[in-house]
Structures are given as C-alpha cells and as structure tokens.
Amino acid sequence: MQGFIKEIILKNKYKLILKTPTTNDALGMVEYLNIIGGESDNLLFGKGEFHLTVEQEKEYIDNLGNNKYMILGIINNNIVSIAQISRSSRKRIAHNSEIALSVKKAYWHIGVGSAMLAELISFAKDQEIMNISLGVKKSNVNAIRLYEKFDFKKIGEHRNFFNANGVFDDIILMDLNL
C-alpha cells in the first residue's frame, strides 16, 4: 500500500492501518470530512460545511510539503480518522507545531485517536519539533482526556470560541513540550 506507515491491532481486534494520503485518497477524504462534520459539534465545521472539492483536496495533498504531515487511519478499506501536524517554515518558530485530529464516531473509544496521536508525536520528535499545540472544545471531555493521557497541559482558553447552532462553548488551549 502506497504511503503505508504501520498496522495496529485495536482494543476490539480491528486492524488499523496508518498511511500517508495520496491523491487517490482524495474522494474518500472528502466523503469522510462531510460525514464527521455532522457527527458532533466538536469540529470547526458542521454537517454540509466542508466545501473542498475532490480536485481541491488532491491539490492540498500534493502540496503538503515538509512542514505538514498528514496521516489517515483506515479500517476495512474505509477512512476512520484523519490527523495532521503542521509547523511554520519560518526558522525562528519552526520548532513549534499544531495538530488536528478527528475520528469517526463509530470508532471512538477503541484506540484510534491514541494511535493517530502517538504517530504525530513520534513524527514531531523525529523532526526535532519541541512544542505541539492544539485547541479543543471545553465540553469535549473525551478528547481532553486523550490529550492529557499524552501529557498535554492546559495553558489557557478562549471564551465563547465555538458557536454551534447558537450554543457557545469555550476552547481549551493545550501544549505538549517534547
């Protein structure tokens, strides 16, 4: 499999394949993102609000470059998770990065998020990244627990950052210092 990173057996005995995306994955990625936008209010977009076309997603994949590392989590040939770590190309801040991580709701609580996050952290260490930052919705206690399991620390918050259907929620800012 092109882009293959590793295979992990999860808690429920599912086989999770981690791989880097190719343009052949673009359709599946767009479909995945349109599904997860409607599964919870924890993302920056909701149902029907992911507007990239397959061609735009292919272009995004082609332009990932050295400062972005994206991985797909695949079970039974279906994308169940997408994660990315990004850092600046500016020398003075290139030791800092941000991550984004999502998992299809049907695959929550079986180790997918942990496997994806562990891979991003491993990549960061290999690239001599010193700091990983993220923002997580304050009410998303499962995600906060996941990040704390990997030693992310809460460093602040933005009040009323999210507005999902008129319901406001804060964002917790978290850092991992490697």
C-alpha positions as CSV (number, residue, x, y, z in Angstrom):
1,M,0.0,0.0,0.0
2,Q,1.5,3.3,-1.0
3,G,2.1,5.6,1.9
4,F,1.9,2.7,4.4
5,I,3.3,3.6,7.8
6,K,2.2,0.8,10.1
7,E,-0.6,-1.6,11.2
8,I,-2.0,-1.6,14.7
9,I,-4.5,-4.0,16.3
10,L,-7.0,-2.1,18.3
11,K,-8.9,-3.0,21.6
12,N,-11.8,-4.6,19.6
13,K,-9.3,-6.5,17.4
14,Y,-9.9,-4.3,14.4
15,K,-6.8,-3.8,12.3
16,L,-6.0,0.0,11.9
17,I,-3.7,0.9,9.0
18,L,-1.9,4.2,9.3
19,K,-0.8,5.7,6.0
20,T,0.1,9.0,4.4
21,P,-2.5,10.1,1.8
22,T,-2.1,10.1,-1.9
23,T,-4.3,11.8,-4.4
24,N,-6.1,8.5,-4.8
25,D,-7.5,9.1,-1.3
26,A,-9.0,12.5,-2.0
27,L,-12.5,11.3,-2.7
28,G,-12.6,9.2,0.4
29,M,-11.2,12.1,2.5
30,V,-13.9,14.5,1.2
31,E,-16.6,11.9,1.9
32,Y,-15.1,11.3,5.4
33,L,-15.0,15.0,6.2
34,N,-18.6,15.5,5.1
35,I,-19.7,12.7,7.4
36,I,-17.8,13.7,10.5
37,G,-19.0,17.3,10.3
38,G,-22.4,16.1,11.1
39,E,-21.5,13.5,13.8
40,S,-20.7,16.0,16.6
41,D,-20.3,19.7,17.3
42,N,-16.6,19.3,18.2
43,L,-15.2,20.3,14.9
44,L,-14.7,23.7,13.3
45,F,-17.3,22.8,10.6
46,G,-20.7,21.2,10.8
47,K,-22.8,19.0,8.6
48,G,-22.5,20.1,5.0
49,E,-20.0,22.8,5.8
50,F,-16.9,21.1,4.3
51,H,-16.7,22.7,0.9
52,L,-13.5,21.4,-0.7
53,T,-14.0,19.5,-4.0
54,V,-12.1,16.3,-4.7
55,E,-9.9,18.2,-7.1
56,Q,-9.1,20.8,-4.4
57,E,-8.4,18.0,-1.9
58,K,-6.0,16.4,-4.4
59,E,-4.2,19.7,-4.8
60,Y,-4.0,20.0,-1.0
61,I,-2.4,16.5,-0.7
62,D,0.0,17.4,-3.5
63,N,1.1,20.5,-1.6
64,L,1.6,19.0,1.9
65,G,5.3,19.6,1.7
66,N,7.9,19.3,4.5
67,N,6.0,21.4,7.1
68,K,2.9,19.3,7.2
69,Y,2.5,15.6,7.9
70,M,-0.9,14.1,7.4
71,I,-2.0,10.5,8.2
72,L,-5.1,8.5,7.5
73,G,-6.4,5.8,9.8
74,I,-8.0,3.0,7.8
75,I,-10.2,0.1,8.9
76,N,-11.6,-2.4,6.3
77,N,-10.5,0.0,3.5
78,N,-12.5,2.9,5.0
79,I,-11.1,6.1,6.3
80,V,-12.0,6.3,10.0
81,S,-9.6,9.1,11.1
82,I,-7.5,11.9,9.7
83,A,-4.8,13.7,11.6
84,Q,-2.2,16.3,10.7
85,I,0.7,18.2,12.3
86,S,1.8,21.5,10.8
87,R,4.7,23.8,11.5
88,S,5.9,27.1,10.2
89,S,8.7,27.3,7.6
90,R,10.0,30.3,9.5
91,K,13.2,29.3,11.1
92,R,12.6,31.1,14.4
93,I,9.3,29.3,15.1
94,A,9.8,26.0,13.2
95,H,10.2,24.1,16.5
96,N,6.5,24.7,17.2
97,S,3.6,22.9,15.6
98,E,-0.2,22.5,15.8
99,I,-2.2,19.3,15.4
100,A,-5.7,18.5,14.1
101,L,-7.3,15.1,14.8
102,S,-10.7,13.6,14.0
103,V,-12.2,10.2,14.3
104,K,-15.5,8.8,13.0
105,K,-17.9,8.5,15.9
106,A,-18.4,4.7,15.3
107,Y,-14.7,4.3,16.1
108,W,-14.5,6.3,19.3
109,H,-13.1,4.6,22.4
110,I,-11.2,1.8,20.7
111,G,-7.8,3.3,20.4
112,V,-7.9,5.0,17.0
113,G,-7.3,8.5,18.5
114,S,-4.4,7.3,20.6
115,A,-2.8,5.5,17.7
116,M,-3.1,8.6,15.5
117,L,-1.8,11.0,18.2
118,A,1.1,8.7,19.0
119,E,2.2,8.7,15.3
120,L,2.0,12.5,15.2
121,I,4.1,12.8,18.3
122,S,6.6,10.3,17.0
123,F,6.9,12.3,13.8
124,A,7.4,15.5,15.8
125,K,10.2,14.0,17.8
126,D,11.9,12.8,14.6
127,Q,11.6,16.3,13.1
128,E,13.0,17.9,16.3
129,I,9.8,19.7,16.9
130,M,9.8,20.9,20.5
131,N,6.2,22.1,21.1
132,I,2.8,20.8,19.9
133,S,-0.2,22.9,20.4
134,L,-3.9,22.3,19.9
135,G,-7.3,23.7,20.7
136,V,-10.2,21.5,21.9
137,K,-13.8,22.3,22.7
138,K,-14.2,22.6,26.5
139,S,-17.2,20.3,26.5
140,N,-15.3,17.6,24.6
141,V,-14.1,15.8,27.7
142,N,-13.1,12.6,25.9
143,A,-10.7,14.4,23.6
144,I,-9.3,16.4,26.6
145,R,-8.7,13.1,28.4
146,L,-6.9,11.7,25.4
147,Y,-4.6,14.7,25.2
148,E,-3.9,14.6,28.9
149,K,-3.0,10.9,28.6
150,F,-0.2,12.0,26.2
151,D,0.9,14.7,28.7
152,F,-0.6,17.7,27.0
153,K,-1.2,20.5,29.5
154,K,-3.9,23.1,29.6
155,I,-2.4,26.5,29.1
156,G,-5.4,28.7,28.6
157,E,-8.7,29.2,26.9
158,H,-10.7,31.4,24.6
159,R,-14.2,32.2,25.9
160,N,-17.2,31.5,23.6
161,F,-14.9,30.4,20.7
162,F,-17.4,27.9,19.3
163,N,-20.9,28.7,18.2
164,A,-22.7,25.6,17.1
165,N,-26.4,26.3,16.3
166,G,-26.5,29.3,18.8
167,V,-24.8,27.3,21.6
168,F,-21.5,28.9,22.6
169,D,-18.6,26.9,24.1
170,D,-15.0,27.8,25.1
171,I,-11.9,26.3,23.6
172,I,-9.2,24.9,25.8
173,L,-5.6,25.6,24.6
174,M,-3.2,22.7,25.3
175,D,0.5,22.2,24.7
176,L,2.9,19.3,24.8
177,N,6.5,20.2,25.3
178,L,8.8,17.4,23.9
